[in-house]
Amino acid sequence: MALVLVIEGFMPFISPGSWRKTFLQILQLSDGQLRFFGLLSLLSGLVLIWWLA
């Protein structure tokens, strides 16, 4: 969990302007698009856990 926080905090710390623009674009996505990206993130994380374990 700590590594996730480090990774999540990296972009707003390094480039807050870019992060804000990206976040505004994410807010404009539909629920279906957000669910799709959430599913991709979830599956990618599970594959990485399986591969590293």
CHARMM internal coordinates of N, CA and C (Angstrom, degrees):
IC EDIT
DIST 1 N 1 CA 1.4543
DIST 1 CA 1 C 1.5277
ANGL 1 N 1 CA 1 C 111.01
DIST 1 C 2 N 1.3403
ANGL 1 CA 1 C 2 N 115.89
DIHE 1 N 1 CA 1 C 2 N -37.33
DIST 2 N 2 CA 1.4605
ANGL 1 C 2 N 2 CA 119.29
DIHE 1 CA 1 C 2 N 2 CA 179.95
DIST 2 CA 2 C 1.5243
ANGL 2 N 2 CA 2 C 110.85
DIHE 1 C 2 N 2 CA 2 C -63.43
DIST 2 C 3 N 1.3276
ANGL 2 CA 2 C 3 N 117.53
DIHE 2 N 2 CA 2 C 3 N -38.29
DIST 3 N 3 CA 1.4579
ANGL 2 C 3 N 3 CA 121.11
DIHE 2 CA 2 C 3 N 3 CA 178.93
DIST 3 CA 3 C 1.5315
ANGL 3 N 3 CA 3 C 110.97
DIHE 2 C 3 N 3 CA 3 C -64.54
DIST 3 C 4 N 1.3089
ANGL 3 CA 3 C 4 N 117.18
DIHE 3 N 3 CA 3 C 4 N -37.16
DIST 4 N 4 CA 1.4686
ANGL 3 C 4 N 4 CA 121.21
DIHE 3 CA 3 C 4 N 4 CA 177.27
DIST 4 CA 4 C 1.5261
ANGL 4 N 4 CA 4 C 109.65
DIHE 3 C 4 N 4 CA 4 C -61.70
DIST 4 C 5 N 1.3295
ANGL 4 CA 4 C 5 N 117.20
DIHE 4 N 4 CA 4 C 5 N -43.63
DIST 5 N 5 CA 1.4598
ANGL 4 C 5 N 5 CA 120.56
DIHE 4 CA 4 C 5 N 5 CA 179.14
DIST 5 CA 5 C 1.5286
ANGL 5 N 5 CA 5 C 111.75
DIHE 4 C 5 N 5 CA 5 C -64.00
DIST 5 C 6 N 1.3108
ANGL 5 CA 5 C 6 N 116.84
DIHE 5 N 5 CA 5 C 6 N -39.16
DIST 6 N 6 CA 1.4713
ANGL 5 C 6 N 6 CA 120.54
DIHE 5 CA 5 C 6 N 6 CA 177.27
DIST 6 CA 6 C 1.5220
ANGL 6 N 6 CA 6 C 110.00
DIHE 5 C 6 N 6 CA 6 C -62.89
DIST 6 C 7 N 1.3160
ANGL 6 CA 6 C 7 N 116.94
DIHE 6 N 6 CA 6 C 7 N -47.14
DIST 7 N 7 CA 1.4697
ANGL 6 C 7 N 7 CA 121.18
DIHE 6 CA 6 C 7 N 7 CA -179.05
DIST 7 CA 7 C 1.5267
ANGL 7 N 7 CA 7 C 110.71
DIHE 6 C 7 N 7 CA 7 C -64.80
DIST 7 C 8 N 1.3344
ANGL 7 CA 7 C 8 N 117.32
DIHE 7 N 7 CA 7 C 8 N -42.98
DIST 8 N 8 CA 1.4678
ANGL 7 C 8 N 8 CA 121.41
DIHE 7 CA 7 C 8 N 8 CA -179.99
DIST 8 CA 8 C 1.5281
ANGL 8 N 8 CA 8 C 111.92
DIHE 7 C 8 N 8 CA 8 C -65.69
DIST 8 C 9 N 1.2990
ANGL 8 CA 8 C 9 N 117.95
DIHE 8 N 8 CA 8 C 9 N -32.61
DIST 9 N 9 CA 1.4574
ANGL 8 C 9 N 9 CA 120.92
DIHE 8 CA 8 C 9 N 9 CA -178.34
DIST 9 CA 9 C 1.5148
ANGL 9 N 9 CA 9 C 114.06
DIHE 8 C 9 N 9 CA 9 C -84.31
DIST 9 C 10 N 1.3152
ANGL 9 CA 9 C 10 N 117.59
DIHE 9 N 9 CA 9 C 10 N -12.14
DIST 10 N 10 CA 1.4604
ANGL 9 C 10 N 10 CA 121.63
DIHE 9 CA 9 C 10 N 10 CA -175.61
DIST 10 CA 10 C 1.5290
ANGL 10 N 10 CA 10 C 112.44
DIHE 9 C 10 N 10 CA 10 C -63.11
DIST 10 C 11 N 1.3263
ANGL 10 CA 10 C 11 N 117.55
DIHE 10 N 10 CA 10 C 11 N -51.37
DIST 11 N 11 CA 1.4661
ANGL 10 C 11 N 11 CA 121.12
DIHE 10 CA 10 C 11 N 11 CA -175.36
DIST 11 CA 11 C 1.5261
ANGL 11 N 11 CA 11 C 112.93
DIHE 10 C 11 N 11 CA 11 C -65.10
DIST 11 C 12 N 1.3391
ANGL 11 CA 11 C 12 N 120.44
DIHE 11 N 11 CA 11 C 12 N -47.78
DIST 12 N 12 CA 1.4685
ANGL 11 C 12 N 12 CA 117.89
DIHE 11 CA 11 C 12 N 12 CA 179.01
DIST 12 CA 12 C 1.5299
ANGL 12 N 12 CA 12 C 112.72
DIHE 11 C 12 N 12 CA 12 C -64.46
DIST 12 C 13 N 1.3148
ANGL 12 CA 12 C 13 N 117.41
DIHE 12 N 12 CA 12 C 13 N -27.29
DIST 13 N 13 CA 1.4606
ANGL 12 C 13 N 13 CA 120.47
DIHE 12 CA 12 C 13 N 13 CA 178.62
DIST 13 CA 13 C 1.5254
ANGL 13 N 13 CA 13 C 111.02
DIHE 12 C 13 N 13 CA 13 C -73.78
DIST 13 C 14 N 1.3211
ANGL 13 CA 13 C 14 N 117.40
DIHE 13 N 13 CA 13 C 14 N -44.73
DIST 14 N 14 CA 1.4692
ANGL 13 C 14 N 14 CA 122.38
DIHE 13 CA 13 C 14 N 14 CA -176.18
DIST 14 CA 14 C 1.5323
ANGL 14 N 14 CA 14 C 111.84
DIHE 13 C 14 N 14 CA 14 C -75.88
DIST 14 C 15 N 1.3253
ANGL 14 CA 14 C 15 N 116.97
DIHE 14 N 14 CA 14 C 15 N -45.54
DIST 15 N 15 CA 1.4653
ANGL 14 C 15 N 15 CA 120.25
DIHE 14 CA 14 C 15 N 15 CA -174.67
DIST 15 CA 15 C 1.5363
ANGL 15 N 15 CA 15 C 110.10
DIHE 14 C 15 N 15 CA 15 C -142.06
DIST 15 C 16 N 1.3263
ANGL 15 CA 15 C 16 N 117.58
DIHE 15 N 15 CA 15 C 16 N 80.10
DIST 16 N 16 CA 1.4666
ANGL 15 C 16 N 16 CA 119.65
DIHE 15 CA 15 C 16 N 16 CA -176.57
DIST 16 CA 16 C 1.5315
ANGL 16 N 16 CA 16 C 113.72
DIHE 15 C 16 N 16 CA 16 C -62.26
DIST 16 C 17 N 1.3271
ANGL 16 CA 16 C 17 N 118.03
DIHE 16 N 16 CA 16 C 17 N -33.40
DIST 17 N 17 CA 1.4707
ANGL 16 C 17 N 17 CA 120.34
DIHE 16 CA 16 C 17 N 17 CA 179.25
DIST 17 CA 17 C 1.5144
ANGL 17 N 17 CA 17 C 112.23
DIHE 16 C 17 N 17 CA 17 C -64.67
DIST 17 C 18 N 1.3183
ANGL 17 CA 17 C 18 N 117.11
DIHE 17 N 17 CA 17 C 18 N -46.84
DIST 18 N 18 CA 1.4662
ANGL 17 C 18 N 18 CA 121.45
DIHE 17 CA 17 C 18 N 18 CA 177.40
DIST 18 CA 18 C 1.5203
ANGL 18 N 18 CA 18 C 110.79
DIHE 17 C 18 N 18 CA 18 C -62.99
DIST 18 C 19 N 1.3106
ANGL 18 CA 18 C 19 N 116.00
DIHE 18 N 18 CA 18 C 19 N -41.77
DIST 19 N 19 CA 1.4567
ANGL 18 C 19 N 19 CA 120.28
DIHE 18 CA 18 C 19 N 19 CA -179.40
DIST 19 CA 19 C 1.5249
ANGL 19 N 19 CA 19 C 110.32
DIHE 18 C 19 N 19 CA 19 C -62.24
DIST 19 C 20 N 1.3251
ANGL 19 CA 19 C 20 N 116.67
DIHE 19 N 19 CA 19 C 20 N -42.11
DIST 20 N 20 CA 1.4679
ANGL 19 C 20 N 20 CA 120.79
DIHE 19 CA 19 C 20 N 20 CA -179.90
DIST 20 CA 20 C 1.5308
ANGL 20 N 20 CA 20 C 110.45
DIHE 19 C 20 N 20 CA 20 C -63.83
DIST 20 C 21 N 1.3434
ANGL 20 CA 20 C 21 N 117.85
DIHE 20 N 20 CA 20 C 21 N -43.95
DIST 21 N 21 CA 1.4693
ANGL 20 C 21 N 21 CA 120.86
DIHE 20 CA 20 C 21 N 21 CA 178.63
DIST 21 CA 21 C 1.5294
ANGL 21 N 21 CA 21 C 110.90
DIHE 20 C 21 N 21 CA 21 C -62.21
DIST 21 C 22 N 1.3286
ANGL 21 CA 21 C 22 N 116.37
DIHE 21 N 21 CA 21 C 22 N -42.95
DIST 22 N 22 CA 1.4655
ANGL 21 C 22 N 22 CA 120.67
DIHE 21 CA 21 C 22 N 22 CA 179.00
DIST 22 CA 22 C 1.5225
ANGL 22 N 22 CA 22 C 110.29
DIHE 21 C 22 N 22 CA 22 C -63.37
DIST 22 C 23 N 1.3335
ANGL 22 CA 22 C 23 N 116.61
DIHE 22 N 22 CA 22 C 23 N -43.30
DIST 23 N 23 CA 1.4613
ANGL 22 C 23 N 23 CA 120.76
DIHE 22 CA 22 C 23 N 23 CA -179.77
DIST 23 CA 23 C 1.5252
ANGL 23 N 23 CA 23 C 110.82
DIHE 22 C 23 N 23 CA 23 C -63.10
DIST 23 C 24 N 1.3424
ANGL 23 CA 23 C 24 N 117.58
DIHE 23 N 23 CA 23 C 24 N -39.80
DIST 24 N 24 CA 1.4680
ANGL 23 C 24 N 24 CA 120.39
DIHE 23 CA 23 C 24 N 24 CA 177.66
DIST 24 CA 24 C 1.5287
ANGL 24 N 24 CA 24 C 111.36
DIHE 23 C 24 N 24 CA 24 C -64.19
DIST 24 C 25 N 1.3391
ANGL 24 CA 24 C 25 N 116.99
DIHE 24 N 24 CA 24 C 25 N -36.80
DIST 25 N 25 CA 1.4673
ANGL 24 C 25 N 25 CA 120.19
DIHE 24 CA 24 C 25 N 25 CA 176.76
DIST 25 CA 25 C 1.5210
ANGL 25 N 25 CA 25 C 110.57
DIHE 24 C 25 N 25 CA 25 C -66.66
DIST 25 C 26 N 1.3244
ANGL 25 CA 25 C 26 N 117.13
DIHE 25 N 25 CA 25 C 26 N -38.67
DIST 26 N 26 CA 1.4644
ANGL 25 C 26 N 26 CA 121.05
DIHE 25 CA 25 C 26 N 26 CA 178.73
DIST 26 CA 26 C 1.5261
ANGL 26 N 26 CA 26 C 110.24
DIHE 25 C 26 N 26 CA 26 C -63.66
DIST 26 C 27 N 1.3350
ANGL 26 CA 26 C 27 N 117.15
DIHE 26 N 26 CA 26 C 27 N -38.75
DIST 27 N 27 CA 1.4625
ANGL 26 C 27 N 27 CA 120.81
DIHE 26 CA 26 C 27 N 27 CA 179.42
DIST 27 CA 27 C 1.5234
ANGL 27 N 27 CA 27 C 112.58
DIHE 26 C 27 N 27 CA 27 C -63.15
DIST 27 C 28 N 1.3252
ANGL 27 CA 27 C 28 N 117.55
DIHE 27 N 27 CA 27 C 28 N -22.99
DIST 28 N 28 CA 1.4588
ANGL 27 C 28 N 28 CA 121.14
DIHE 27 CA 27 C 28 N 28 CA -179.08
DIST 28 CA 28 C 1.5272
ANGL 28 N 28 CA 28 C 113.33
DIHE 27 C 28 N 28 CA 28 C -86.47
DIST 28 C 29 N 1.3190
ANGL 28 CA 28 C 29 N 118.03
DIHE 28 N 28 CA 28 C 29 N -6.24
DIST 29 N 29 CA 1.4662
ANGL 28 C 29 N 29 CA 121.17
DIHE 28 CA 28 C 29 N 29 CA 179.00
DIST 29 CA 29 C 1.5284
ANGL 29 N 29 CA 29 C 110.38
DIHE 28 C 29 N 29 CA 29 C -72.77
DIST 29 C 30 N 1.3065
ANGL 29 CA 29 C 30 N 115.84
DIHE 29 N 29 CA 29 C 30 N 151.83
DIST 30 N 30 CA 1.4649
ANGL 29 C 30 N 30 CA 120.24
DIHE 29 CA 29 C 30 N 30 CA 176.88
DIST 30 CA 30 C 1.5281
ANGL 30 N 30 CA 30 C 109.65
DIHE 29 C 30 N 30 CA 30 C -76.47
DIST 30 C 31 N 1.3221
ANGL 30 CA 30 C 31 N 115.70
DIHE 30 N 30 CA 30 C 31 N 166.68
DIST 31 N 31 CA 1.4672
ANGL 30 C 31 N 31 CA 120.50
DIHE 30 CA 30 C 31 N 31 CA 178.90
DIST 31 CA 31 C 1.5289
ANGL 31 N 31 CA 31 C 111.36
DIHE 30 C 31 N 31 CA 31 C -59.45
DIST 31 C 32 N 1.3243
ANGL 31 CA 31 C 32 N 116.70
DIHE 31 N 31 CA 31 C 32 N -40.69
DIST 32 N 32 CA 1.4631
ANGL 31 C 32 N 32 CA 120.62
DIHE 31 CA 31 C 32 N 32 CA 179.66
DIST 32 CA 32 C 1.5242
ANGL 32 N 32 CA 32 C 112.04
DIHE 31 C 32 N 32 CA 32 C -62.71
DIST 32 C 33 N 1.3231
ANGL 32 CA 32 C 33 N 116.44
DIHE 32 N 32 CA 32 C 33 N -41.35
DIST 33 N 33 CA 1.4597
ANGL 32 C 33 N 33 CA 120.00
DIHE 32 CA 32 C 33 N 33 CA 178.69
DIST 33 CA 33 C 1.5263
ANGL 33 N 33 CA 33 C 110.97
DIHE 32 C 33 N 33 CA 33 C -66.13
DIST 33 C 34 N 1.3302
ANGL 33 CA 33 C 34 N 117.01
DIHE 33 N 33 CA 33 C 34 N -41.07
DIST 34 N 34 CA 1.4689
ANGL 33 C 34 N 34 CA 120.60
DIHE 33 CA 33 C 34 N 34 CA 177.57
DIST 34 CA 34 C 1.5210
ANGL 34 N 34 CA 34 C 111.11
DIHE 33 C 34 N 34 CA 34 C -63.41
DIST 34 C 35 N 1.3264
ANGL 34 CA 34 C 35 N 116.31
DIHE 34 N 34 CA 34 C 35 N -41.15
DIST 35 N 35 CA 1.4652
ANGL 34 C 35 N 35 CA 119.83
DIHE 34 CA 34 C 35 N 35 CA 178.13
DIST 35 CA 35 C 1.5223
ANGL 35 N 35 CA 35 C 111.24
DIHE 34 C 35 N 35 CA 35 C -62.92
DIST 35 C 36 N 1.3283
ANGL 35 CA 35 C 36 N 116.72
DIHE 35 N 35 CA 35 C 36 N -40.20
DIST 36 N 36 CA 1.4544
ANGL 35 C 36 N 36 CA 120.96
DIHE 35 CA 35 C 36 N 36 CA 179.00
DIST 36 CA 36 C 1.5298
ANGL 36 N 36 CA 36 C 110.85
DIHE 35 C 36 N 36 CA 36 C -61.74
DIST 36 C 37 N 1.3266
ANGL 36 CA 36 C 37 N 117.21
DIHE 36 N 36 CA 36 C 37 N -47.50
DIST 37 N 37 CA 1.4633
ANGL 36 C 37 N 37 CA 120.15
DIHE 36 CA 36 C 37 N 37 CA 179.24
DIST 37 CA 37 C 1.5278
ANGL 37 N 37 CA 37 C 111.22
DIHE 36 C 37 N 37 CA 37 C -66.79
DIST 37 C 38 N 1.3406
ANGL 37 CA 37 C 38 N 116.53
DIHE 37 N 37 CA 37 C 38 N -35.01
DIST 38 N 38 CA 1.4572
ANGL 37 C 38 N 38 CA 119.79
DIHE 37 CA 37 C 38 N 38 CA 175.31
DIST 38 CA 38 C 1.5192
ANGL 38 N 38 CA 38 C 111.33
DIHE 37 C 38 N 38 CA 38 C -63.53
DIST 38 C 39 N 1.3214
ANGL 38 CA 38 C 39 N 116.32
DIHE 38 N 38 CA 38 C 39 N -42.18
DIST 39 N 39 CA 1.4633
ANGL 38 C 39 N 39 CA 120.90
DIHE 38 CA 38 C 39 N 39 CA 177.93
DIST 39 CA 39 C 1.5288
ANGL 39 N 39 CA 39 C 110.77
DIHE 38 C 39 N 39 CA 39 C -63.32
DIST 39 C 40 N 1.3342
ANGL 39 CA 39 C 40 N 116.80
DIHE 39 N 39 CA 39 C 40 N -43.26
DIST 40 N 40 CA 1.4631
ANGL 39 C 40 N 40 CA 119.96
DIHE 39 CA 39 C 40 N 40 CA 178.05
DIST 40 CA 40 C 1.5316
ANGL 40 N 40 CA 40 C 111.15
DIHE 39 C 40 N 40 CA 40 C -60.95
DIST 40 C 41 N 1.3318
ANGL 40 CA 40 C 41 N 116.58
DIHE 40 N 40 CA 40 C 41 N -42.50
DIST 41 N 41 CA 1.4671
ANGL 40 C 41 N 41 CA 120.35
DIHE 40 CA 40 C 41 N 41 CA 178.38
DIST 41 CA 41 C 1.5223
ANGL 41 N 41 CA 41 C 110.80
DIHE 40 C 41 N 41 CA 41 C -63.39
DIST 41 C 42 N 1.3134
ANGL 41 CA 41 C 42 N 116.35
DIHE 41 N 41 CA 41 C 42 N -44.08
DIST 42 N 42 CA 1.4563
ANGL 41 C 42 N 42 CA 121.61
DIHE 41 CA 41 C 42 N 42 CA -179.92
DIST 42 CA 42 C 1.5247
ANGL 42 N 42 CA 42 C 111.01
DIHE 41 C 42 N 42 CA 42 C -61.21
DIST 42 C 43 N 1.3245
ANGL 42 CA 42 C 43 N 116.76
DIHE 42 N 42 CA 42 C 43 N -48.80
DIST 43 N 43 CA 1.4626
ANGL 42 C 43 N 43 CA 120.44
DIHE 42 CA 42 C 43 N 43 CA -179.91
DIST 43 CA 43 C 1.5291
ANGL 43 N 43 CA 43 C 111.74
DIHE 42 C 43 N 43 CA 43 C -65.37
DIST 43 C 44 N 1.3299
ANGL 43 CA 43 C 44 N 117.22
DIHE 43 N 43 CA 43 C 44 N -39.43
DIST 44 N 44 CA 1.4675
ANGL 43 C 44 N 44 CA 120.23
DIHE 43 CA 43 C 44 N 44 CA 177.80
DIST 44 CA 44 C 1.5239
ANGL 44 N 44 CA 44 C 110.95
DIHE 43 C 44 N 44 CA 44 C -62.07
DIST 44 C 45 N 1.3279
ANGL 44 CA 44 C 45 N 116.22
DIHE 44 N 44 CA 44 C 45 N -42.94
DIST 45 N 45 CA 1.4561
ANGL 44 C 45 N 45 CA 120.39
DIHE 44 CA 44 C 45 N 45 CA 178.12
DIST 45 CA 45 C 1.5173
ANGL 45 N 45 CA 45 C 111.76
DIHE 44 C 45 N 45 CA 45 C -62.91
DIST 45 C 46 N 1.3251
ANGL 45 CA 45 C 46 N 117.30
DIHE 45 N 45 CA 45 C 46 N -43.38
DIST 46 N 46 CA 1.4668
ANGL 45 C 46 N 46 CA 120.59
DIHE 45 CA 45 C 46 N 46 CA 179.55
DIST 46 CA 46 C 1.5186
ANGL 46 N 46 CA 46 C 111.37
DIHE 45 C 46 N 46 CA 46 C -64.42
DIST 46 C 47 N 1.3369
ANGL 46 CA 46 C 47 N 116.93
DIHE 46 N 46 CA 46 C 47 N -40.57
DIST 47 N 47 CA 1.4650
ANGL 46 C 47 N 47 CA 120.49
DIHE 46 CA 46 C 47 N 47 CA 178.12
DIST 47 CA 47 C 1.5256
ANGL 47 N 47 CA 47 C 110.08
DIHE 46 C 47 N 47 CA 47 C -63.75
DIST 47 C 48 N 1.3294
ANGL 47 CA 47 C 48 N 117.89
DIHE 47 N 47 CA 47 C 48 N -42.59
DIST 48 N 48 CA 1.4658
ANGL 47 C 48 N 48 CA 121.11
DIHE 47 CA 47 C 48 N 48 CA 178.27
DIST 48 CA 48 C 1.5266
ANGL 48 N 48 CA 48 C 111.77
DIHE 47 C 48 N 48 CA 48 C -63.64
DIST 48 C 49 N 1.3161
ANGL 48 CA 48 C 49 N 117.39
DIHE 48 N 48 CA 48 C 49 N -41.79
DIST 49 N 49 CA 1.4575
ANGL 48 C 49 N 49 CA 121.07
DIHE 48 CA 48 C 49 N 49 CA 178.04
DIST 49 CA 49 C 1.5280
ANGL 49 N 49 CA 49 C 109.88
DIHE 48 C 49 N 49 CA 49 C -62.85
DIST 49 C 50 N 1.3403
ANGL 49 CA 49 C 50 N 116.17
DIHE 49 N 49 CA 49 C 50 N -45.35
DIST 50 N 50 CA 1.4668
ANGL 49 C 50 N 50 CA 120.50
DIHE 49 CA 49 C 50 N 50 CA -179.79
DIST 50 CA 50 C 1.5328
ANGL 50 N 50 CA 50 C 110.19
DIHE 49 C 50 N 50 CA 50 C -63.36
DIST 50 C 51 N 1.3320
ANGL 50 CA 50 C 51 N 116.95
DIHE 50 N 50 CA 50 C 51 N -41.32
DIST 51 N 51 CA 1.4541
ANGL 50 C 51 N 51 CA 121.65
DIHE 50 CA 50 C 51 N 51 CA -177.33
DIST 51 CA 51 C 1.5239
ANGL 51 N 51 CA 51 C 111.80
DIHE 50 C 51 N 51 CA 51 C -69.13
DIST 51 C 52 N 1.3201
ANGL 51 CA 51 C 52 N 117.45
DIHE 51 N 51 CA 51 C 52 N -37.10
DIST 52 N 52 CA 1.4668
ANGL 51 C 52 N 52 CA 121.32
DIHE 51 CA 51 C 52 N 52 CA -177.62
DIST 52 CA 52 C 1.5364
ANGL 52 N 52 CA 52 C 113.05
DIHE 51 C 52 N 52 CA 52 C -84.27
DIST 52 C 53 N 1.3242
ANGL 52 CA 52 C 53 N 117.38
DIHE 52 N 52 CA 52 C 53 N -19.96
DIST 53 N 53 CA 1.4689
ANGL 52 C 53 N 53 CA 120.33
DIHE 52 CA 52 C 53 N 53 CA -176.82
DIST 53 CA 53 C 1.5094
ANGL 53 N 53 CA 53 C 112.78
DIHE 52 C 53 N 53 CA 53 C -84.39
END
COOR INIT
IC SEED 1 N 1 CA 1 C
IC BUILD
